[in-house]
Amino acid sequence: MNKLTKVGLSALCGSLAVASGANAGDLAVTGSATVTYTQVDGDVTGNPLGMNSGMTFKGSGELDTGATYTYTLTQADQTAYSAGSIVLNTAFGSFTLGHGHGGNGIDAYDDKMPTAWEETWGTGVGTGVHLINGVGSSTNIQYKTPVVPVLGMTLAVAYAGKVDAGQINDKGNSAAGADDTGHGMDGVITLNPQMGDWNSGLNIFAGAHVTRGTNPNRDVVEDSHNDDAGEAVLGATFALGPVTIGAQKTAEYVKGAKRTGTDPDYYTGEHYGVSFSINDDLSISYGEMKSKKYFVDPGSNEAVELEATSWQIAYSMGGISFKLADTEVDNATYTSGTSADKDGTTVAMTFAF
């Protein structure tokens, strides 16, 4: 019979410490609720009022060897379960099992631009943009090296047994799924030069992904990799005092056995951003994003470039923050014509607890 040796309950700094055991570690709960008003010109938006509510459960503990472990579970946007991760930190690096949390591989770098609030495409004005995600769409495991001194360099490698957007429960698997999709792997390297108390403010990141394509009906050699898909990202941010600037480029090769003539072959993306922290509570930002899809044999399929820009401002007052984003989108969902051009404003108020 297990003996409960210690139980604690307290509220401190917005966190709820639920229970702690002599050997079992701690569990804390944090959360927030956001009320939004979103209006998009030219769209039938109906009721513009919305709400996001979410809680994050975070458990942590330590092994006898000194290694630490962390479990994070997130519930957001009216869902019973949104994302989870388990992290084991050792002297030799960290190991992370990702379950839809988007923090492993190149999925963590789909848009790393500085912003006062949200990504350019995440303000409620629908863009329909296609972003890189590597193995992040599926349950995956990642190893990340310790930070190399001076260079501030880390290397991360993430793997998924099948890149089919499946989030697998315990004792389960993703079954057959898409029969043209096999295992996938990501590699990401980051650089943040620093020495002692000195930090260059420069963060450079580069990553690549490959999904092994499988098609039992193709008339080619089994290991020819003709149906592999790939993604890549390269970018940097630079912080100098209250100002942070950033730029990145992405590319995706969509090749797959089930592609049809109307499916794109490539996507390219460009992201730019600049943010300015006026003080500890007030910040503003501007972001710009471009994405284009291509067809090797276009025929009647036009290569269309989607573009979005967003001005944002955020102000915090204790446990409450106010945010505003004004966003313009041209050629949403890669569709040309004035009906695909949007201009919208989102106002949000978030309560943290």
C-alpha positions in Angstrom: 0.0 0.0 0.0 1.4 3.4 -1.0 1.8 5.8 1.9 1.1 9.5 1.2 3.7 11.3 3.2 3.0 14.8 2.2 0.2 16.8 0.7 0.4 20.5 0.0 -2.1 23.0 -1.4 -1.3 26.6 -2.1 -1.8 29.4 -4.7 1.4 31.3 -5.6 2.3 33.5 -8.6 -0.7 32.4 -10.7 0.1 28.7 -10.1 -1.9 26.1 -8.1 0.3 23.5 -6.4 -2.0 20.5 -6.2 0.1 17.8 -4.5 3.7 16.8 -3.8 5.0 13.5 -2.6 8.4 12.7 -1.1 9.4 10.8 -4.2 6.6 11.6 -6.7 7.5 15.2 -7.5 5.1 18.2 -7.9 2.1 19.0 -10.0 1.1 22.6 -10.7 -1.8 24.1 -12.7 -1.8 27.4 -14.5 -4.5 28.9 -16.8 -5.9 31.8 -18.7 -9.1 32.9 -20.3 -9.3 35.3 -23.3 -12.3 37.2 -24.6 -12.0 38.4 -28.2 -13.8 40.6 -30.7 -13.0 39.9 -34.3 -14.3 41.8 -37.3 -13.3 41.0 -40.9 -14.3 43.4 -43.7 -15.9 41.6 -46.7 -16.7 38.4 -44.7 -19.9 37.3 -43.2 -18.5 37.0 -39.7 -21.8 36.6 -37.7 -21.2 37.0 -34.0 -17.8 38.6 -33.5 -17.5 37.6 -29.8 -15.3 34.6 -28.9 -13.6 33.1 -25.9 -10.5 30.9 -25.4 -10.1 29.1 -22.1 -7.3 26.8 -21.2 -5.4 25.2 -18.4 -1.9 23.8 -18.3 -0.9 21.0 -15.9 2.8 20.7 -15.3 4.4 17.9 -13.3 8.1 17.7 -12.4 10.4 15.5 -10.4 14.0 14.4 -10.0 15.8 11.1 -10.2 18.5 9.9 -7.9 21.1 10.5 -10.6 20.2 14.2 -10.7 18.3 14.0 -14.0 14.9 15.8 -14.0 11.7 15.1 -15.8 8.7 17.3 -16.7 5.3 16.4 -18.0 3.1 19.2 -19.6 -0.5 18.7 -20.5 -2.4 21.6 -22.2 -6.2 22.0 -22.6 -7.3 24.8 -24.8 -10.0 26.1 -27.1 -12.8 24.1 -25.7 -11.1 20.7 -26.2 -10.7 18.1 -23.6 -7.1 17.5 -24.5 -5.0 19.7 -26.8 -1.3 18.7 -26.4 1.1 17.0 -24.1 4.8 16.4 -23.7 7.2 14.5 -21.5 10.7 15.8 -21.1 13.7 14.0 -19.5 16.6 16.3 -18.8 20.0 14.7 -18.3 23.7 15.7 -18.3 23.8 14.3 -21.9 20.9 16.3 -23.2 17.1 16.2 -23.2 14.6 13.7 -24.5 11.1 14.8 -25.3 8.1 12.8 -26.3 5.8 15.2 -28.2 2.1 14.6 -28.4 0.7 17.4 -30.5 2.5 20.2 -28.6 4.4 21.6 -31.6 7.7 22.1 -29.8 9.8 19.3 -31.4 11.8 19.4 -34.7 11.2 22.1 -37.3 7.6 22.5 -36.1 8.9 24.7 -33.4 10.3 27.0 -36.2 7.3 27.4 -38.5 7.3 31.1 -37.5 9.8 32.4 -35.0 9.4 36.1 -35.8 9.2 38.6 -32.9 5.7 39.8 -32.1 3.8 41.7 -29.5 1.0 39.0 -29.5 0.3 36.5 -32.2 1.9 35.4 -35.5 0.9 37.3 -38.5 -1.4 34.5 -39.6 -2.8 33.8 -36.1 -4.9 36.9 -35.4 -8.3 35.5 -36.4 -8.3 36.8 -40.0 -8.2 33.6 -41.9 -5.1 33.3 -44.2 -5.2 29.6 -45.1 -1.4 29.6 -45.1 0.4 26.3 -45.4 3.2 26.1 -42.8 6.0 23.6 -42.3 5.6 21.2 -39.4 7.9 18.2 -40.0 7.2 15.3 -37.6 5.4 17.7 -35.3 2.0 16.7 -36.7 2.4 13.2 -35.3 3.5 11.7 -32.0 7.3 11.9 -32.1 10.4 11.8 -29.9 13.2 14.3 -29.9 16.8 14.3 -28.6 18.4 17.7 -28.0 22.1 18.2 -27.1 23.3 20.4 -24.2 24.2 23.9 -25.1 27.8 24.3 -26.5 29.5 27.1 -24.6 30.4 30.4 -26.4 28.6 29.4 -29.6 25.4 28.7 -27.7 24.8 25.9 -30.2 22.3 23.1 -29.8 21.4 20.2 -32.2 18.0 18.5 -32.1 16.9 15.4 -33.9 13.2 14.3 -33.9 11.7 11.1 -35.2 8.1 9.8 -35.9 7.4 6.2 -36.9 4.7 7.4 -39.3 4.0 11.0 -40.3 0.2 10.8 -40.6 -0.9 13.5 -38.1 -1.8 10.8 -35.6 -1.6 11.5 -31.9 -1.4 8.0 -30.4 -2.7 6.9 -27.0 -0.8 4.6 -24.7 -0.6 0.9 -25.8 -1.8 2.0 -29.3 -0.5 2.8 -32.7 -1.6 4.9 -35.7 -2.8 1.8 -37.7 -2.5 2.0 -41.5 -3.4 5.6 -42.1 -2.2 7.1 -45.3 -0.5 4.3 -47.2 1.8 6.7 -49.1 3.4 8.0 -45.9 6.2 6.4 -43.9 8.5 7.5 -41.1 9.9 11.0 -40.8 12.9 12.7 -39.3 13.8 16.3 -38.4 17.1 18.0 -37.7 17.5 21.5 -36.3 20.6 23.4 -35.3 20.6 26.7 -33.4 23.3 29.3 -32.6 23.2 31.9 -29.8 26.7 33.3 -29.3 27.3 34.2 -25.7 30.1 34.3 -23.1 29.5 34.8 -19.4 27.1 37.7 -18.9 27.5 38.8 -22.5 24.9 37.7 -25.0 25.1 38.7 -28.6 21.3 38.9 -29.0 21.7 36.9 -32.2 19.7 33.7 -32.7 20.3 31.7 -35.8 18.3 28.5 -36.7 18.3 26.1 -39.6 16.4 22.8 -40.0 15.3 20.2 -42.4 12.8 17.4 -42.5 12.2 14.3 -44.6 9.1 12.0 -44.8 9.8 8.6 -46.3 7.2 8.1 -49.0 5.8 4.6 -49.7 3.6 3.5 -52.6 3.3 -0.2 -53.1 1.7 0.3 -56.6 4.5 2.4 -58.1 6.6 0.8 -60.8 9.9 1.8 -59.3 12.5 0.4 -57.1 11.3 0.1 -53.5 14.1 2.2 -52.0 14.2 4.8 -54.8 12.8 7.5 -52.5 10.9 9.0 -55.5 7.9 9.8 -53.2 9.8 11.3 -50.3 8.6 14.7 -49.0 10.8 17.3 -47.5 10.8 20.6 -45.7 13.5 23.2 -44.7 13.8 26.4 -42.7 16.5 29.0 -42.3 16.2 32.2 -40.2 17.5 34.5 -37.5 16.4 37.0 -34.9 18.5 39.8 -33.4 17.7 41.7 -30.2 19.3 45.0 -29.4 17.9 46.7 -26.3 14.1 46.9 -26.6 14.1 46.2 -30.3 14.0 42.7 -31.9 14.0 42.0 -35.6 13.8 38.7 -37.5 13.6 37.1 -40.9 13.2 33.5 -42.1 12.6 31.4 -45.2 10.9 28.1 -45.5 10.4 25.5 -48.3 8.4 22.3 -48.7 8.5 19.6 -51.3 5.1 17.9 -51.2 5.9 15.0 -53.5 3.7 12.0 -52.5 2.3 8.9 -54.1 -1.3 10.1 -53.9 -0.8 13.5 -55.5 -3.1 14.4 -58.3 -2.8 17.0 -61.0 -4.5 19.6 -58.8 -2.1 19.1 -55.9 0.9 21.5 -55.5 4.4 20.3 -55.8 6.2 23.0 -53.7 5.5 25.7 -51.1 7.9 28.5 -50.3 7.5 31.0 -47.4 9.0 34.3 -46.2 8.5 35.7 -42.7 9.6 39.1 -41.4 9.0 40.8 -38.1 10.0 43.6 -35.7 8.9 44.3 -32.2 9.6 47.1 -29.7 9.2 46.9 -26.0 8.3 50.4 -24.8 8.4 49.2 -21.2 7.8 46.0 -19.2 4.1 46.2 -19.8 3.7 47.7 -23.3 5.0 46.4 -26.7 4.2 46.9 -30.4 5.1 44.9 -33.4 4.8 44.6 -37.2 4.9 41.3 -39.1 4.8 40.3 -42.7 4.4 36.9 -44.3 4.5 35.6 -47.9 3.8 32.1 -49.0 3.5 30.7 -52.5 2.5 27.3 -53.9 3.9 26.0 -57.2 3.0 23.3 -59.7 5.7 21.5 -61.7 3.1 20.9 -64.5 0.7 23.8 -63.8 -1.7 23.5 -66.7 -4.6 25.6 -65.6 -3.3 25.7 -62.0 -1.9 29.2 -61.3 1.0 29.6 -58.9 -0.5 32.1 -56.4 1.3 34.1 -53.7 -0.5 34.7 -50.4 0.6 37.7 -48.4 -0.4 39.0 -44.9 0.7 41.9 -42.8 -0.2 42.6 -39.1 0.3 45.6 -36.7 -0.1 44.6 -33.1 0.0 46.1 -29.7 -0.1 44.5 -26.2 -0.4 45.9 -22.8 -0.3 44.1 -19.4 -1.8 45.3 -16.2 -1.2 42.7 -13.5 -3.0 39.5 -14.3 -4.9 41.1 -17.2 -3.5 41.9 -20.6 -5.1 43.8 -23.6 -4.1 43.1 -27.2 -5.1 44.5 -30.6 -4.1 43.3 -34.1 -4.9 44.9 -37.4 -4.3 42.4 -40.2 -4.5 42.5 -44.0 -4.5 39.4 -46.2 -4.1 39.2 -50.0 -4.9 36.0 -51.9 -6.1 34.0 -48.8 -5.9 30.2 -49.2 -3.8 30.9 -52.3 -6.8 32.2 -54.3 -6.5 35.2 -56.5 -9.3 37.8 -56.8 -10.7 40.5 -54.5 -12.9 38.0 -52.7 -9.7 36.5 -51.2 -8.5 39.8 -49.9 -9.3 40.5 -46.3 -8.8 43.3 -43.7 -9.7 42.5 -40.1 -9.3 43.7 -36.5 -9.1 41.6 -33.4 -9.3 42.9 -29.9 -8.5 40.6 -27.0 -8.5 40.7 -23.2 -6.8 37.9 -21.3 -7.1 36.9 -17.7 -4.2 34.9 -16.3 -4.6 32.7 -13.2 
